[in-house]
């Protein structure tokens, strides 16, 4: 093995959050178990049959909590998803129709589902550039979206890649100090190149008196080049919630975000984000419009190239019709399927571990990979790492004889995490979602095979978001939707379960 390969940096040391409580029961199950045992002991003083009568319902309640799927869901959670799906299907919520022929007021194409009540606002940053702000009134959340043109990883020294990774980690650590920040989202979207931008750049430059051979060569390049190329876009969405103090209006929030933008952009540029810039309200509407109707992508690019504006508004960014099925989401000219992360890469990985997953996939109309981050404040981070450290030492010392290799590895990982947190590193929870859009339902199976191959090369495990495809599709759009903020049960209670 060469020296360069041996000195290439590796990354990892992420850990699945530990549930409080005994084994798979969680905090609620542990409390019920101990409470049931106490009641059974008291009942046994009266009669044995009364003690059995107490233990039977307690055991029946705890058994579904102890049985979990491969991705960690208990029986109650699986049943809740199925019951919710049957309820939505019964009341017709799985079908969406908008536009002039629908019953919706105004006859516009409002985005559906989790985006139905969102409102778009626009502000100006320090450089007088417009930036769109999405307001989610249900949770009083505001989302700011930044576009990036990242530097490629080809022909880049490993030292520079390591600097970029360290700068990205520093940027994520700074997010935990952002007042009111609820979460961040990084979306990498790929699609086959339509050739519109190349044609708009090359064809107008061909002079009428150019030689016929030169004209034929340039026209052939414009015609054939897009078939072997693709376009890639990267977006970073930051979602803010209300902060302590007096209640602020929308104008005050937009002014506050405009003052934070320069620092956020400089951090992204230092982390290899290339030229980072805020996205305007019209640009956000275009992104959502194309996601729901991929067939209009060439028209949108052509109109923007000719007139520098498309005129698409947020209230017209949704689909004309959409239908959700168990394992797919049909919308205008596309059919999509979304997968969710269940297992991150184990052990150490290289910086290119997700490269195959992020690159364009053959046979797909569009593909989006969404990384979702939830920064944890420094005080909570310190408590979490210390609790994990004590738990790892306890598990390693609770077994007699030699310490198992996995327990020893857990101790080393917990010690390293505690040392990094003490030196100023941040702690974030993260997940990943992937959406693939194809032309028809027949192409979905090929897309599923492609995704299985890609996740194997990236050393991750994904599962389809069955019976919640519409919500999962929306969560992969660069609009700052944080799944834990849009659940009926608060995530603090769900974690206890």
C-alpha positions in Angstrom: 0.0 0.0 0.0 1.4 3.4 -0.9 2.2 6.0 1.7 -0.4 8.5 0.3 -3.2 5.9 0.7 -2.1 5.1 4.3 -2.1 8.8 5.3 -5.5 9.7 3.8 -7.7 10.9 6.6 -10.8 8.9 7.7 -13.9 10.1 9.4 -16.8 8.6 11.4 -17.4 8.2 15.2 -21.1 8.9 14.9 -23.3 7.1 17.3 -27.0 6.2 17.4 -28.7 8.1 20.3 -29.3 5.8 23.2 -32.9 5.4 24.4 -33.5 5.9 28.1 -34.8 2.9 29.9 -34.3 -0.9 29.9 -33.4 -2.4 26.6 -35.9 -1.9 23.9 -38.7 -0.7 26.3 -37.7 2.9 26.4 -38.5 5.3 29.2 -42.3 4.9 29.1 -42.1 1.1 29.0 -39.6 1.0 31.9 -41.9 3.2 34.0 -44.9 1.0 33.2 -42.9 -2.2 33.9 -41.7 -1.1 37.3 -45.1 0.4 38.2 -46.8 -2.9 37.1 -44.4 -5.0 39.2 -45.0 -2.8 42.3 -48.8 -3.1 41.8 -48.4 -6.9 41.3 -46.5 -7.2 44.6 -49.1 -5.2 46.5 -51.9 -7.3 44.8 -50.1 -10.5 45.8 -50.7 -9.6 49.4 -54.4 -9.9 48.8 -54.5 -12.9 46.4 -52.5 -14.6 43.7 -55.3 -14.2 41.1 -55.4 -10.5 41.6 -51.6 -10.3 41.0 -52.0 -12.2 37.8 -54.8 -9.9 36.8 -52.5 -7.0 37.2 -49.5 -8.6 35.4 -51.5 -9.7 32.3 -52.5 -6.2 31.0 -49.1 -4.8 31.9 -47.4 -7.6 29.9 -49.8 -7.1 27.0 -48.9 -3.4 26.9 -45.1 -4.0 27.1 -44.9 -6.8 24.5 -45.4 -4.4 21.5 -42.9 -2.0 22.9 -40.2 -4.8 23.2 -40.8 -6.0 19.6 -39.0 -3.8 17.2 -38.3 -3.8 13.5 -34.8 -3.8 12.0 -34.9 0.0 11.9 -35.9 0.4 15.5 -39.6 1.0 15.3 -41.9 -0.8 17.8 -45.3 -2.3 17.0 -47.2 0.7 18.1 -45.3 3.0 15.7 -45.9 0.6 12.8 -49.6 0.4 13.6 -49.8 4.2 13.9 -48.4 4.6 10.3 -50.9 2.0 8.9 -53.9 3.5 10.7 -52.9 6.9 9.6 -52.7 5.7 6.0 -56.1 4.0 6.1 -57.6 7.1 7.6 -56.1 9.4 4.9 -57.2 7.0 2.2 -60.8 6.8 3.6 -61.3 10.6 3.6 -59.6 11.2 0.2 -56.5 13.0 1.5 -54.3 10.9 -0.7 -55.5 12.7 -3.8 -54.8 16.3 -4.6 -56.3 18.5 -7.3 -55.7 22.2 -7.8 -56.0 24.9 -10.5 -59.1 26.7 -12.0 -61.2 23.5 -12.2 -60.7 22.6 -8.5 -62.6 23.7 -5.5 -59.8 25.6 -4.1 -60.4 29.4 -3.8 -58.6 31.5 -6.3 -58.0 28.6 -8.7 -54.2 28.6 -8.2 -51.7 25.7 -8.0 -50.9 25.9 -4.3 -48.3 23.4 -3.1 -50.0 20.5 -1.3 -49.5 18.7 2.0 -47.0 20.2 4.5 -46.6 23.2 2.2 -50.3 24.0 1.9 -50.3 26.8 4.5 -46.8 28.2 3.9 -46.4 31.8 2.8 -43.5 33.3 0.8 -41.9 36.6 1.8 -38.8 38.3 0.4 -36.1 40.5 1.8 -32.8 42.2 0.9 -29.4 41.3 2.2 -26.4 43.7 2.8 -25.6 43.5 -0.9 -29.1 44.3 -1.9 -29.7 40.8 -3.2 -33.3 39.5 -2.9 -33.8 36.4 -0.7 -36.9 34.4 -0.1 -38.2 33.5 3.3 -40.8 30.7 3.7 -43.1 31.1 6.7 -44.7 27.9 8.2 -47.5 29.4 10.3 -48.5 26.1 11.9 -45.2 26.0 13.9 -44.3 29.7 13.4 -41.0 28.7 11.6 -39.1 30.7 9.0 -36.8 29.1 6.4 -34.0 30.7 4.5 -32.5 28.9 1.5 -28.9 29.3 0.2 -27.7 28.1 -3.2 -24.1 26.8 -3.5 -21.8 25.9 -6.4 -19.4 23.5 -4.5 -15.9 22.9 -5.7 -15.4 19.4 -7.1 -13.4 16.7 -5.4 -11.4 15.7 -8.5 -7.7 16.6 -8.6 -7.8 18.0 -5.1 -5.2 17.2 -2.5 -6.3 15.1 0.5 -5.0 17.9 2.8 -7.4 20.4 1.1 -10.3 17.9 1.4 -9.5 17.5 5.1 -9.6 21.3 5.5 -13.0 21.5 3.9 -14.3 18.7 6.1 -13.0 20.5 9.2 -14.5 23.8 8.1 -17.8 22.1 7.4 -17.7 20.6 10.9 -16.9 24.0 12.3 -19.8 25.5 10.4 -22.2 22.9 11.8 -20.9 23.5 15.3 -21.6 27.2 14.9 -25.2 26.4 14.1 -25.8 25.3 17.7 -25.0 28.9 18.8 -27.5 30.4 16.2 -30.4 31.9 18.2 -33.6 30.2 17.3 -32.2 27.8 14.8 -34.3 24.6 14.8 -32.5 22.6 12.0 -30.6 22.7 8.8 -31.0 20.8 5.5 -28.6 20.2 2.7 -30.1 19.1 -0.6 -28.1 17.8 -3.6 -30.3 17.6 -6.7 -29.2 16.0 -10.0 -30.9 15.7 -13.3 -30.0 15.0 -16.9 -28.9 18.1 -18.7 -31.7 19.5 -20.9 -29.2 21.4 -23.2 -31.2 24.6 -22.9 -28.4 26.6 -21.3 -25.8 25.3 -23.7 -28.1 26.2 -26.7 -28.8 29.6 -25.3 -25.1 30.3 -24.9 -23.8 28.8 -28.2 -26.4 29.2 -30.9 -26.8 33.1 -30.7 -23.1 33.4 -31.2 -23.0 31.6 -34.5 -22.8 34.3 -37.2 -24.7 33.9 -40.4 -21.6 34.1 -42.6 -19.8 31.3 -40.6 -18.4 28.4 -42.6 -20.9 25.6 -43.1 -18.6 23.0 -41.6 -18.0 25.1 -38.4 -21.7 25.8 -38.1 -22.5 22.0 -38.4 -19.9 21.1 -35.8 -21.3 23.6 -33.3 -24.9 22.5 -33.9 -24.0 18.9 -33.4 -22.2 19.7 -30.2 -25.4 21.5 -28.9 -27.5 18.5 -29.9 -25.4 15.7 -28.6 -23.5 17.1 -25.6 -26.6 17.1 -23.2 -27.1 13.3 -23.6 -23.8 12.6 -21.8 -24.0 15.4 -19.2 -26.0 16.3 -16.2 -26.8 19.2 -14.0 -26.2 19.3 -10.3 -27.6 21.8 -7.7 -26.8 22.2 -4.0 -29.0 24.0 -1.6 -28.7 24.7 2.1 -31.9 25.5 4.0 -31.9 26.9 7.5 -35.1 26.9 9.6 -35.6 29.3 12.5 -38.2 29.3 15.3 -39.3 31.9 17.8 -36.7 33.0 20.3 -37.0 34.1 23.9 -38.3 37.6 24.3 -41.1 39.7 22.9 -43.0 38.3 20.0 -41.7 39.5 16.6 -43.4 40.1 13.4 -42.5 38.8 9.9 -40.7 42.0 9.0 -38.5 41.8 12.1 -37.6 38.2 11.4 -36.6 39.0 7.8 -34.5 41.9 9.0 -32.7 39.7 11.5 -32.1 37.0 8.8 -30.6 39.6 6.5 -28.0 40.5 9.1 -27.1 36.9 9.7 -26.6 36.1 6.0 -23.0 37.4 5.5 -21.6 35.2 8.3 -23.5 32.1 7.1 -22.3 32.6 3.5 -18.7 33.1 4.5 -18.7 29.9 6.5 -20.2 27.9 3.6 -17.5 29.3 1.2 -14.7 28.3 3.6 -16.2 24.8 3.8 -15.8 24.3 0.0 -19.3 25.6 -0.9 -17.9 27.7 -3.8 -19.9 30.7 -4.6 -22.8 30.8 -2.0 -25.7 33.1 -2.5 -29.3 33.4 -1.2 -32.2 32.2 -3.3 -34.9 34.7 -4.3 -38.6 33.9 -3.8 -39.0 33.3 -7.5 -36.1 30.9 -7.7 -37.5 28.9 -4.8 -40.9 28.7 -6.6 -39.1 27.5 -9.7 -37.3 24.7 -7.8 -40.6 23.4 -6.3 -42.4 23.8 -9.6 -39.9 21.7 -11.5 -39.8 19.1 -8.7 -43.5 18.5 -9.1 -43.5 18.7 -12.9 -40.1 17.7 -14.3 -41.3 18.1 -17.9 -41.3 21.9 -17.6 -37.6 22.1 -16.6 -36.5 22.9 -20.2 -39.2 25.6 -20.5 -38.2 27.2 -17.2 -34.5 27.3 -18.1 -35.3 28.6 -21.6 -37.5 31.4 -20.2 -35.0 32.4 -17.6 -32.2 32.5 -20.2 -34.2 34.7 -22.5 -35.9 37.0 -20.1 -33.8 36.5 -16.9 -37.1 35.9 -15.1 -40.0 33.3 -15.2 -42.6 35.1 -13.2 -43.5 31.9 -11.3 -45.0 32.7 -7.9 -45.1 30.5 -4.8 -48.9 30.1 -5.0 -48.5 28.5 -8.5 -45.5 26.2 -7.7 -47.6 23.1 -6.8 -48.9 20.3 -9.1 -52.2 20.3 -10.9 -52.9 16.8 -9.6 -51.1 14.4 -7.3 -51.9 10.9 -6.0 -50.2 9.1 -3.1 -50.0 5.3 -3.1 -48.4 2.9 -0.6 -45.0 3.0 -2.2 -45.1 5.9 -4.7 -46.1 9.5 -5.2 -47.6 10.5 -8.6 -47.4 14.2 -9.5 -48.0 15.8 -12.9 -45.4 14.4 -15.3 -43.4 12.3 -12.8 -43.6 9.4 -10.3 -41.4 9.5 -7.2 -40.3 7.2 -4.5 -38.5 8.3 -1.3 -36.2 6.3 1.0 -35.2 7.1 4.6 -31.9 6.3 6.4 -32.0 3.5 8.9 -28.3 2.8 9.4 -25.3 5.2 8.9 -22.0 3.8 7.6 -20.4 1.8 10.4 -16.8 2.3 11.3 -14.5 4.8 9.7 -15.1 6.2 6.2 -13.4 8.3 3.6 -14.5 11.7 2.5 -15.9 10.2 -0.8 -18.3 7.7 1.0 -21.4 9.4 -0.4 -20.0 10.3 -3.8 -21.8 7.5 -5.7 -25.1 8.3 -4.0 -24.8 12.0 -4.9 -23.8 11.5 -8.5 -26.5 11.4 -11.3 -28.2 8.1 -11.7 -28.9 6.7 -15.2 -32.6 6.2 -16.1 -34.0 8.8 -13.6 -35.6 12.1 -14.3 -34.5 13.8 -11.1 -32.8 12.6 -7.9 -32.5 14.5 -4.6 -30.4 13.6 -1.6 -31.4 15.5 1.6 -29.2 15.6 4.7 -31.1 16.9 7.7 -29.3 18.2 10.8 -30.6 19.1 14.2 -28.0 21.1 16.1 -27.8 20.5 19.9 -27.0 23.3 22.2 -23.7 23.1 24.1 -25.3 22.4 27.5 -27.3 19.5 26.3 -24.4 18.2 24.2 -22.2 18.0 27.4 -24.9 16.0 29.2 -25.4 13.6 26.2 -21.7 12.8 25.8 -21.1 12.3 29.5 -24.1 10.0 29.7 -22.9 8.0 26.7 -19.4 7.9 28.3 -20.7 6.5 31.6 -23.0 4.1 29.8 -20.1 2.7 27.6 -17.9 2.2 30.7 -20.7 0.5 32.6 -21.5 -1.9 29.7 -17.8 -2.7 29.2 -17.3 -3.5 32.9 -20.5 -5.3 33.6 -19.4 -8.5 31.8 -17.0 -10.8 33.5 -13.8 -12.0 31.8 -12.3 -10.3 28.8 -13.9 -7.1 27.5 -15.7 -7.7 24.2 -14.2 -6.0 21.2 -17.4 -4.1 20.4 -17.7 -2.9 24.0 -14.0 -1.7 23.9 -14.7 0.1 20.6 -17.7 1.8 22.2 -15.6 3.0 25.1 -13.0 4.5 22.7 -15.6 6.2 20.6 -17.4 7.7 23.7 -14.0 8.9 25.1 -13.1 10.5 21.7 -16.6 12.2 21.5 -16.3 13.6 25.0 -12.8 14.9 24.3 -13.9 16.6 21.1 -16.9 18.1 22.7 -14.8 19.4 25.6 -12.5 21.1 23.1 -15.3 23.0 21.5 -16.8 20.7 18.9 -20.5 20.7 18.3 -23.0 17.8 18.5 -25.7 17.4 15.9 -28.2 14.7 15.1 -28.5 13.9 11.4 -30.5 11.8 9.0 -30.7 11.3 5.2 -33.6 11.0 2.8 -33.4 10.2 -0.9 -36.1 10.8 -3.6 -35.9 9.5 -7.2 -38.3 10.7 -9.8 -39.0 8.7 -13.0 -41.4 9.0 -15.9 -43.8 6.1 -15.1 -44.6 3.5 -12.5 -42.9 0.9 -14.7 -39.6 2.6 -14.2 -39.8 2.6 -10.4 -38.5 -0.9 -10.1 -35.4 -0.1 -12.0 -35.0 3.0 -9.8 -35.3 0.8 -6.7 -32.5 -1.5 -8.0 -30.3 1.5 -8.7 -30.9 2.8 -5.2 -30.0 -0.5 -3.7 -26.7 -0.5 -5.6 -26.0 3.1 -4.6 -26.6 2.6 -0.9 -24.5 -0.6 -0.9 -21.5 1.4 -2.3 -22.1 4.2 0.3 -22.3 1.7 3.1 -25.7 2.9 4.3 -29.1 1.2 4.7 -32.2 2.9 3.4 -35.9 1.8 3.6 -38.8 3.0 1.5 -41.1 5.6 3.2 -44.1 3.4 2.6 -47.5 4.9 3.4 -46.0 8.4 3.8 -44.5 9.0 0.4 -46.2 12.4 -0.1 -44.8 13.9 3.2 -41.4 12.3 2.6 -41.3 13.7 -1.0 -42.0 17.2 0.4 -39.3 16.8 3.1 -36.6 16.3 0.4 -37.4 19.6 -1.2 -35.1 22.5 -0.3 -37.8 24.3 1.7 -36.5 23.6 5.2 -39.2 21.1 6.4 -38.0 19.4 9.6 -39.8 16.1 10.1 -39.7 16.2 13.9 -41.4 19.7 13.9 -44.4 18.4 12.0 -45.5 15.4 14.1 -48.6 15.2 16.2 -46.5 13.8 19.1 -43.6 16.1 20.1 -40.2 14.5 19.4 -39.2 14.7 23.0 -42.0 12.3 23.9 -41.3 10.1 20.8 -37.7 9.8 21.9 -38.9 8.6 25.4 -40.9 5.9 23.7 
